[in-house]
């Protein structure tokens, strides 16, 4: 049975694609809570999965659950650095990275997922602390993304990374639901 474009889109983007929203205190708190609680949410998503489950791709030609967990840690490490640069330099050019190549490196294959979960708890504690009391004007600070060739506000980044965590948790929980795990 072949998948339709719509099926692939739903499996690829189970929460939809990121849609920026205007600044509001309520939206800021919602996104900050996504950052704060992601480690627990991701840990809950993989609870009681065995090695076979962890090596199962969330969709055809997609990453395995193990790769997804390690990717979230890799991505959010980069995000944290991007925020720090954006808060301490004027429109710094960030360093993109090849996330697909990173997902194939030996640490992703060999290191248990609990190591990345532990890393995420520590990282998100620092990240939430950094962001939770920023003055509203700081959200308009920018970074420059050389691949996209555009300036990106820290507000846009916050929303994007809040979405990113929910997006990958939904990959795992969707797989669990489809397979009855």
C-alpha positions as CSV (number, residue, x, y, z in Angstrom):
1,X,0.0,0.0,0.0
2,X,1.6,3.3,-1.1
3,X,1.3,6.5,0.9
4,X,-0.3,9.6,-0.5
5,X,1.3,13.0,-0.4
6,X,-1.2,13.9,2.4
7,X,-0.3,10.9,4.5
8,X,3.4,11.7,4.1
9,X,2.8,15.3,5.1
10,X,0.8,14.2,8.2
11,X,3.5,11.8,9.2
12,X,6.3,14.4,8.6
13,X,4.5,17.3,10.2
14,X,2.0,15.8,12.7
15,X,1.5,19.1,14.5
16,X,1.6,21.1,11.2
17,X,4.4,23.3,10.1
18,X,5.7,26.1,12.3
19,X,3.5,29.2,12.0
20,X,4.9,32.4,13.6
21,X,2.7,34.4,15.9
22,X,2.8,38.0,17.0
23,X,4.3,38.8,20.4
24,X,2.0,38.6,23.4
25,X,2.7,37.8,27.1
26,X,0.3,34.8,26.9
27,X,2.0,33.4,23.8
28,X,5.4,33.9,25.3
29,X,4.4,32.0,28.4
30,X,3.0,29.2,26.3
31,X,6.2,28.8,24.3
32,X,8.4,29.2,27.4
33,X,6.4,26.3,29.0
34,X,7.0,24.2,25.9
35,X,10.8,24.8,26.4
36,X,10.6,24.2,30.2
37,X,8.6,21.0,30.0
38,X,10.0,19.4,26.8
39,X,12.5,17.1,28.6
40,X,9.7,15.5,30.6
41,X,7.3,15.3,27.7
42,X,10.0,13.6,25.5
43,X,10.9,11.3,28.3
44,X,7.2,10.3,28.7
45,X,7.0,9.7,25.0
46,X,9.7,7.1,25.0
47,X,8.8,5.5,28.4
48,X,8.9,1.7,28.3
49,X,10.1,1.5,24.7
50,X,12.6,-1.4,24.0
51,X,15.5,-1.5,21.6
52,X,13.3,-2.7,18.7
53,X,11.0,0.2,19.3
54,X,13.9,2.7,19.5
55,X,15.2,1.4,16.2
56,X,11.9,1.9,14.4
57,X,11.5,4.8,12.0
58,X,8.6,7.1,12.8
59,X,7.7,7.0,9.1
60,X,9.0,5.4,6.0
61,X,12.4,6.9,5.2
62,X,12.3,8.8,8.5
63,X,14.6,8.7,11.5
64,X,14.4,6.1,14.1
65,X,13.0,7.0,17.5
66,X,16.6,6.9,18.8
67,X,17.7,9.3,16.1
68,X,14.8,11.6,16.9
69,X,15.7,11.8,20.6
70,X,19.4,12.5,19.9
71,X,18.4,15.0,17.2
72,X,16.3,17.0,19.6
73,X,19.3,17.3,22.0
74,X,21.6,18.3,19.1
75,X,19.2,20.8,17.7
76,X,18.4,22.4,21.1
77,X,22.1,22.7,22.0
78,X,22.5,24.7,18.8
79,X,19.4,26.7,19.7
80,X,20.7,27.6,23.1
81,X,23.9,28.9,21.6
82,X,22.0,30.8,19.0
83,X,20.0,32.6,21.7
84,X,23.2,33.4,23.7
85,X,24.8,34.8,20.5
86,X,21.7,36.8,19.7
87,X,21.6,38.3,23.2
88,X,25.3,39.2,23.3
89,X,26.2,40.2,19.8
90,X,24.6,42.5,17.2
91,X,22.9,40.3,14.5
92,X,25.5,37.5,14.6
93,X,25.8,35.1,11.8
94,X,24.9,31.6,13.1
95,X,26.6,28.4,12.1
96,X,24.2,26.1,10.4
97,X,24.8,22.3,10.6
98,X,23.8,19.3,8.6
99,X,21.2,17.6,10.9
100,X,20.9,14.6,8.6
101,X,24.6,13.9,8.8
102,X,24.6,14.5,12.5
103,X,21.9,11.8,12.9
104,X,24.2,9.3,11.3
105,X,27.2,9.9,13.6
106,X,28.4,7.1,16.0
107,X,27.2,8.9,19.2
108,X,23.6,8.8,17.9
109,X,24.0,5.1,17.1
110,X,25.9,4.0,20.2
111,X,24.8,6.3,23.1
112,X,21.6,5.3,24.9
113,X,18.7,7.8,24.6
114,X,18.6,8.4,28.3
115,X,21.9,10.4,27.9
116,X,20.2,12.8,25.6
117,X,17.2,13.0,27.9
118,X,19.5,13.9,30.8
119,X,21.3,16.4,28.7
120,X,17.9,18.0,27.7
121,X,16.9,18.3,31.4
122,X,20.1,20.3,32.2
123,X,20.0,22.3,28.9
124,X,16.3,23.3,29.1
125,X,16.8,24.3,32.8
126,X,19.5,26.8,31.7
127,X,17.6,27.8,28.5
128,X,14.3,28.5,30.4
129,X,16.2,30.5,33.0
130,X,17.9,32.5,30.2
131,X,14.6,33.3,28.5
132,X,12.1,33.6,31.2
133,X,12.9,37.1,32.3
134,X,14.0,38.7,29.1
135,X,12.7,42.3,28.7
136,X,10.2,42.4,25.9
137,X,12.5,44.4,23.6
138,X,15.1,41.6,23.6
139,X,12.7,39.4,21.6
140,X,13.3,41.7,18.6
141,X,17.0,41.1,18.6
142,X,18.2,39.2,15.6
143,X,20.5,36.5,14.3
144,X,21.5,36.1,10.7
145,X,20.9,32.7,9.1
146,X,23.3,32.3,6.2
147,X,21.4,29.4,4.5
148,X,18.1,31.2,4.7
149,X,19.9,34.5,3.9
150,X,17.7,36.4,6.4
151,X,17.6,38.0,9.8
152,X,15.5,36.0,12.3
153,X,14.2,37.5,15.6
154,X,14.7,35.8,18.9
155,X,10.9,35.8,19.1
156,X,10.6,33.8,15.9
157,X,13.3,31.4,17.2
158,X,11.4,30.9,20.5
159,X,8.3,29.9,18.6
160,X,10.2,27.7,16.2
161,X,12.0,25.7,18.9
162,X,8.8,25.4,21.0
163,X,7.2,24.0,17.9
164,X,10.2,21.8,17.2
165,X,10.0,20.0,20.5
166,X,6.2,19.3,20.1
167,X,6.8,18.3,16.5
168,X,9.3,15.5,17.4
169,X,7.4,14.3,20.4
170,X,4.4,13.9,18.1
171,X,6.5,11.8,15.7
172,X,7.1,9.4,18.6
173,X,3.7,9.4,20.1
174,X,2.1,9.1,16.7
175,X,4.3,6.0,16.0
176,X,3.3,4.5,19.3
177,X,-0.4,5.1,18.6
178,X,-0.2,3.6,15.1
179,X,1.7,0.5,16.3
180,X,-0.3,0.0,19.6
181,X,2.8,0.5,21.8
